Amino acid sequence: MTDPAKTNATATIMLDRSDVRVKHETGVGGAVRAFVDRVRSGDLGSLPVVVGLIIIWTVFASLNPIFLSSNNLVNLLFDCSTVGVIALGIVCVLMVGEIDLSVGSISGFASAVVGTLWVNQGWPVVLAILAAVAVGGLIGSIYALLFNRLGMPSFVSTLSGLLAVLGMQLYILGSTGSINLPYGSAMVNFGQMLVMPRPLAHIVAALPGIIILLTGIRTIAHRKGANLSAPSLGSVVVRAAAITIVLELIVLYLNQDRGVPWMFGLFVGLVMLMNYALTRTQWGRSMTAVGGNREAARRAGINVKGIYTSAFVLCSMLAALGGVLAASRLASASQQAGTGDVNLNAIAAAVIGGTSLFGGRGNAYSALLGIIVIQSIANGLTLLDLSSSLRYMITGAVLAIAVIVDSLARRSRVSHGRA
C-alpha cells in the first residue's frame, strides 16, 4: 500500500519545483534559466532538430552556395509540403503510441482517385478531392475498428492495409498505369507555381508573433487574476518580437525570387491548426493522456476508443490530402505515386522533429521541422550530384540519432521525476 506521508511529501516536492519553475519564468533571464532547467530534466523540445538543421544547412551551403539561394529554398518548400502533410498525420497516431505503415499507399491511392474521377469521369476537381480525402477517412476508420473491436495491433493492420490499398491503386489506374492531370489547371498551378503576393506573405509572417503576444497577455491576466505567479510581459514581448523578426527576414529573402508557395502556406496552416487542437482543446489533452497511459486515461473518464478512432482517421485523411498535393505537384497520378521512400520520410519526419515513438509526447511542429530536415538532406545531396544511396544512409542515421535522443530524454525525465 502507498504510504500517505510519502505521497504528500512527493506532492509537496513537485509543487515546490513547479513553483520555482514559474518564478524563474517571471523575467527574460529567468525564462532562459527555466529553459536550461527543462533541458537538464530531459525536456529537449525542438532543440536537437534545430541544432541539426543549422549544421546540415551550414555543411551544404559551404559545399555548394546554391543551396541557400532563394530560388532553391522556394523549391525546397514546395517539396516539403506534400510529405509534410502526411507526416502531420503520423504525429497523430504516434501521440497515442501507435503507427500507420500505409500512409504512402493511401496517398498514392488518393491521387489515383482524383485522377480517375476528375479526368476520366469528368467530376468537378473539388468534388474529386473531397472524395479522395473521404476515402482516406474511411480507410482510417477501418483501422480503428480493427484496433478497438478486434485488438489487432496497428502495425499488422496498417501493414495489411499497405498491400490492400496499393492493390486498389493499381486496379483503378488500369493498364495505362498513369493519368496526366490537365496542365495549366488551378490544381496543377497550385502545386507547381502559385505563390503568395508579397505584401500578404509579410502579413502572414507577422501573425504568429501577434498570436503569441495576445495569448501571452491573456495568460498573464488569467494567472494574476487567480493570484498565481505569471511570466513577465517583457519576456512575452521579446519572444513574439524574435519570432516575428525571423519570419519576416525569411519571407523577405524568399521574395527575392518567386516568394512563399501557397502550398507551403497550406501546410503551415494545417500545422498551426493541429497545434492548437493538441495544446488548447480537451481532445488534444486526451490524446496526450491516452498516449502516456491508456488505463489511467480510461479511469479518468476519457473515451479511449474514440481518441484512437480520431487518430487513425485523421492520419489517413491527411495522408490522402498529401497524395492530392503530390499529384498536383507532379501533374499526374501513377502507379509509382506513394511508393518508394514516402512512408520512410513521413514517419522519419515526425520522429526526427521530436514526436516520441513511445506515445504521449510530441507536437504538430515536429512534422514541419522534421520534413525540412529530410528534404534539406535530399536537396543538398542532389545539388552535389551524389547518389540516392547516400541520402538513404544519412536519413537512416539521422532517424537513429533522433530515436536515441528521444530514449535518453525519456530516461532522463523518469530519473528526474523520481529524484
C-alpha positions in Angstrom: 0.0 0.0 0.0 1.1 3.6 -0.6 2.4 5.5 2.4 0.3 8.7 2.7 3.2 10.5 4.2 5.5 9.7 1.3 2.7 10.6 -1.2 2.2 14.0 0.5 5.9 14.6 0.6 6.3 13.8 -3.1 3.4 16.1 -4.0 4.9 18.9 -1.9 8.3 18.5 -3.7 6.5 18.5 -7.1 4.6 21.7 -6.2 7.8 23.3 -4.9 9.5 22.5 -8.2 6.6 23.8 -10.2 6.5 27.0 -8.2 10.2 27.5 -8.6 9.9 26.9 -12.4 7.1 29.5 -12.6 9.1 32.0 -10.6 12.1 31.5 -12.9 9.9 32.5 -15.8 9.0 35.9 -14.4 11.8 37.6 -16.2 13.7 37.3 -19.5 16.8 36.0 -17.7 14.5 33.7 -15.6 13.0 32.3 -18.8 16.5 31.4 -20.0 17.2 29.7 -16.7 13.9 27.8 -16.9 14.8 26.7 -20.4 18.1 25.3 -19.2 16.3 23.5 -16.3 13.9 21.9 -18.8 16.8 20.7 -21.0 18.6 19.3 -17.9 15.4 17.4 -16.9 15.2 15.8 -20.4 12.6 18.1 -21.9 14.6 19.0 -25.0 11.7 20.0 -27.2 12.7 21.1 -30.7 16.3 21.9 -29.6 18.0 18.8 -31.2 16.3 19.2 -34.6 17.0 23.0 -34.7 20.7 22.4 -34.0 20.8 19.6 -36.5 19.1 21.7 -39.2 21.7 24.5 -38.6 24.5 22.0 -39.0 23.0 20.5 -42.2 22.4 23.9 -43.8 25.9 25.1 -42.9 27.6 22.0 -44.4 25.6 22.0 -47.6 26.0 25.8 -48.0 29.8 25.5 -47.6 29.9 22.8 -50.2 27.5 24.4 -52.7 26.4 28.1 -52.2 23.4 27.5 -54.4 21.8 25.5 -51.6 20.8 28.7 -49.7 19.8 30.6 -52.7 16.3 32.0 -52.6 15.3 30.0 -55.7 16.4 26.7 -54.2 14.7 27.4 -50.9 11.4 28.1 -52.7 11.7 24.7 -54.4 12.6 23.1 -51.1 9.4 24.5 -49.6 7.3 23.2 -52.5 8.8 19.7 -51.9 8.3 19.8 -48.1 4.6 20.4 -48.4 3.4 17.1 -49.8 5.2 14.6 -47.5 4.9 17.2 -44.6 1.1 16.9 -44.6 1.4 13.1 -44.5 3.9 13.4 -41.6 1.4 15.6 -39.7 -1.0 12.7 -39.8 1.8 10.4 -38.4 2.1 12.7 -35.5 -1.5 12.0 -34.5 -1.0 8.2 -34.4 2.4 8.4 -32.7 0.8 10.7 -30.0 -1.4 7.7 -28.9 1.5 5.3 -29.1 0.5 3.6 -32.4 1.8 3.6 -36.0 0.5 3.7 -39.6 2.6 2.0 -42.2 0.2 2.5 -45.0 0.3 6.3 -45.4 2.3 6.1 -48.6 -0.2 3.7 -50.2 -3.1 5.8 -49.1 -1.5 8.9 -50.6 -0.9 7.1 -53.9 -4.5 5.7 -53.9 -5.9 9.2 -53.2 -4.0 10.6 -56.2 -5.4 7.8 -58.3 -8.9 8.5 -57.1 -8.6 12.2 -58.0 -7.2 11.4 -61.4 -9.9 8.9 -62.2 -12.8 10.9 -61.0 -11.6 14.3 -62.4 -10.0 13.3 -65.7 -11.7 10.1 -66.6 -15.2 10.5 -65.1 -15.5 14.3 -65.6 -16.2 15.2 -61.9 -15.5 18.7 -60.7 -12.0 18.8 -59.3 -13.2 20.0 -55.8 -15.6 17.0 -55.5 -12.9 14.6 -56.7 -10.5 16.0 -54.0 -13.2 15.7 -51.3 -14.0 12.1 -52.4 -10.3 11.2 -52.2 -10.0 12.6 -48.7 -13.2 10.9 -47.6 -11.9 7.6 -48.9 -8.8 8.2 -46.7 -11.0 8.8 -43.7 -12.9 5.5 -44.4 -9.7 3.6 -44.5 -8.6 5.1 -41.2 -12.0 4.2 -39.6 -11.4 0.5 -40.7 -8.0 0.6 -38.9 -9.7 2.0 -35.8 -12.4 -0.7 -36.0 -9.8 -3.5 -36.2 -7.9 -2.0 -33.3 -10.7 -1.1 -31.0 -13.0 -4.1 -31.6 -10.6 -6.9 -32.5 -7.5 -5.8 -30.8 -5.4 -6.1 -33.9 -2.1 -4.3 -33.5 -1.8 -1.2 -35.6 1.5 -2.5 -37.0 -0.3 -5.5 -38.5 -3.5 -3.8 -39.7 -1.7 -0.9 -41.4 0.9 -3.3 -43.0 -2.0 -5.3 -44.4 -3.6 -2.1 -45.5 -0.5 -1.0 -47.3 -0.7 -4.0 -49.6 -4.5 -3.9 -50.0 -4.6 -0.1 -50.8 -1.7 -0.5 -53.2 -3.6 -3.2 -55.0 -6.6 -0.9 -55.3 -4.4 1.9 -56.6 -3.1 -0.4 -59.4 -6.6 -1.6 -60.1 -8.2 1.7 -60.7 -5.3 3.1 -62.7 -5.7 0.1 -65.1 -3.4 -0.9 -67.9 -2.3 2.6 -68.7 -0.7 2.9 -65.3 -0.9 6.7 -65.1 -3.3 9.6 -65.6 -2.0 13.0 -66.6 -3.7 15.9 -64.9 -4.6 18.9 -67.1 -1.5 21.1 -67.3 -2.4 24.7 -66.6 -5.4 23.8 -64.4 -5.8 25.5 -61.0 -4.8 22.3 -59.1 -1.6 21.9 -61.1 -0.7 25.5 -60.8 -1.2 25.4 -57.1 1.3 22.5 -56.8 3.9 24.0 -59.1 3.8 27.8 -59.4 1.3 29.7 -57.2 3.0 31.9 -54.6 1.6 34.4 -52.1 1.5 38.1 -53.1 4.5 39.7 -51.4 2.5 42.0 -49.0 0.3 39.2 -48.0 3.3 37.0 -47.2 4.6 39.6 -44.9 1.2 39.9 -43.2 1.0 36.2 -42.7 4.6 36.1 -41.3 3.5 38.6 -38.6 0.6 36.5 -37.5 2.5 34.0 -35.3 4.1 36.8 -33.3 0.8 38.6 -32.9 -0.9 35.3 -31.7 2.0 34.7 -29.2 1.7 38.2 -27.8 -2.1 38.1 -27.4 -2.0 34.6 -25.9 0.8 35.6 -23.5 -1.1 38.7 -22.4 -4.2 36.7 -21.8 -2.3 34.1 -19.8 -0.7 36.7 -17.7 -4.0 38.3 -16.9 -5.6 35.0 -16.0 -2.8 33.9 -13.7 -2.6 37.2 -12.0 -6.4 37.2 -11.6 -6.0 33.8 -9.8 -3.2 35.2 -7.6 -0.6 32.9 -9.3 2.9 33.7 -10.5 2.9 34.7 -14.1 5.6 35.3 -16.8 6.7 38.9 -17.3 5.2 40.9 -20.1 8.8 41.7 -21.2 9.6 38.0 -21.8 6.5 37.5 -23.9 7.2 40.6 -26.0 10.8 39.6 -26.6 9.7 36.1 -27.7 7.0 37.4 -30.0 9.3 40.0 -31.5 12.1 37.5 -32.1 9.8 35.1 -33.9 8.3 37.9 -36.0 11.7 39.3 -37.0 13.0 35.8 -38.0 9.9 35.0 -40.1 9.8 38.5 -41.7 13.5 38.1 -42.8 12.8 34.7 -44.2 9.9 36.0 -46.2 12.0 39.0 -47.4 14.7 36.6 -48.6 12.2 34.3 -50.4 10.6 37.2 -52.1 13.9 38.0 -53.8 12.9 35.0 -56.1 9.3 33.8 -56.6 8.1 34.1 -53.0 6.3 31.9 -50.5 4.4 29.0 -52.1 0.7 28.8 -51.4 1.1 25.0 -50.9 3.6 25.5 -48.2 1.3 28.1 -46.6 -1.5 25.5 -46.6 0.9 23.0 -44.9 1.9 25.6 -42.2 -1.8 26.5 -41.7 -2.6 22.8 -41.0 0.3 22.6 -38.6 -0.9 25.6 -36.7 -4.4 24.3 -36.6 -3.3 20.9 -35.4 -1.0 22.5 -32.8 -3.9 24.5 -31.4 -6.1 21.3 -31.3 -3.3 19.3 -29.5 -2.5 22.0 -26.9 -5.6 24.1 -26.4 -8.5 21.6 -26.6 -9.8 18.7 -24.5 -9.3 16.4 -27.4 -5.6 17.3 -27.5 -5.2 16.8 -23.8 -6.9 13.4 -24.2 -4.6 12.4 -27.0 -1.6 13.1 -24.7 -3.2 11.2 -21.8 -4.0 8.2 -23.8 -0.5 8.0 -25.3 1.0 8.4 -21.9 -1.1 5.8 -20.0 -4.1 4.2 -21.6 -5.5 2.7 -18.5 -5.1 5.9 -16.4 -6.9 7.8 -19.2 -9.8 5.3 -19.2 -10.2 5.6 -15.5 -10.2 9.4 -15.8 -13.3 9.1 -17.9 -11.7 9.7 -21.3 -13.3 7.9 -24.3 -10.2 6.0 -25.2 -11.7 4.2 -28.2 -12.9 7.5 -29.6 -9.5 9.0 -29.3 -7.9 6.1 -31.1 -10.5 6.4 -33.8 -9.9 10.1 -34.3 -6.1 9.5 -34.5 -6.4 6.8 -37.2 -9.0 8.7 -39.2 -7.0 12.0 -39.1 -3.8 10.2 -40.1 -5.4 8.6 -43.1 -7.2 11.8 -44.2 -4.0 13.8 -44.0 -2.2 11.0 -46.0 -4.9 11.3 -48.7 -4.6 15.1 -48.8 -0.8 14.7 -49.1 -1.4 12.4 -52.0 -3.6 15.0 -53.7 -0.9 17.7 -53.2 1.7 15.3 -54.6 -0.5 14.7 -57.7 -0.8 18.5 -58.2 3.0 18.8 -57.8 3.7 16.1 -60.4 0.7 16.9 -62.6 -0.1 13.2 -62.7 -1.4 10.1 -60.8 0.7 7.0 -61.5 1.5 3.6 -60.1 4.7 4.9 -58.6 2.8 7.6 -56.5 3.1 6.9 -52.8 5.8 4.2 -53.2 9.5 4.4 -52.6 10.5 6.4 -49.6 7.2 8.2 -48.9 6.4 6.0 -45.9 10.0 6.3 -44.6 10.1 10.1 -44.9 6.7 10.7 -43.4 7.4 8.6 -40.3 11.0 9.8 -40.0 10.0 13.4 -40.3 7.6 13.1 -37.3 10.2 11.3 -35.2 13.2 13.5 -36.2 11.0 16.5 -35.4 10.6 15.4 -31.8 7.4 13.3 -31.6 8.1 10.3 -29.3 7.7 6.7 -30.6 6.6 5.8 -27.1 3.5 8.0 -27.2 2.2 10.8 -25.1 4.7 13.4 -26.2 5.0 15.5 -29.4 3.6 18.4 -31.3 2.5 19.4 -34.7 5.6 21.5 -35.4 7.7 18.3 -35.3 6.2 17.4 -38.7 7.3 20.8 -40.1 10.8 20.7 -38.6 11.3 17.0 -39.5 10.4 17.3 -43.1 12.6 20.3 -43.6 15.5 18.3 -42.3 14.8 15.4 -44.6 14.2 17.5 -47.7 17.3 19.5 -46.9 19.4 16.4 -46.9 17.8 15.2 -50.2 18.1 18.6 -51.8 21.7 19.2 -50.7 22.8 15.8 -52.0 21.1 16.3 -55.3 22.9 19.6 -55.8 26.2 17.9 -55.0 25.2 15.2 -57.6 25.6 12.4 -55.1 23.8 9.1 -55.4 20.5 8.4 -53.6 22.1 5.6 -51.7 23.9 8.3 -49.6 20.6 10.0 -48.9 19.1 6.8 -47.6 22.1 6.2 -45.4 22.2 9.7 -44.0 18.5 9.9 -43.4 18.6 6.5 -41.6 21.5 7.7 -39.4 19.6 10.9 -38.6 16.5 8.9 -37.7 18.5 6.6 -35.5 20.1 9.6 -33.7 16.6 11.1 -33.2 15.3 7.9 -31.6 18.4 7.6 -29.4 17.9 11.2 -28.2 14.3 10.5 -27.5 15.1 7.4 -25.5 17.8 9.2 -23.5 15.5 12.2 -22.9 12.7 9.9 -21.7 15.1 8.1 -19.3 16.2 11.5 -18.0 12.6 12.6 -17.4 11.9 9.4 -15.5 15.0 9.8 -13.4 14.3 13.5 -12.8 10.7 12.6 -11.7 12.0 10.1 -9.2 14.6 12.4 -7.8 
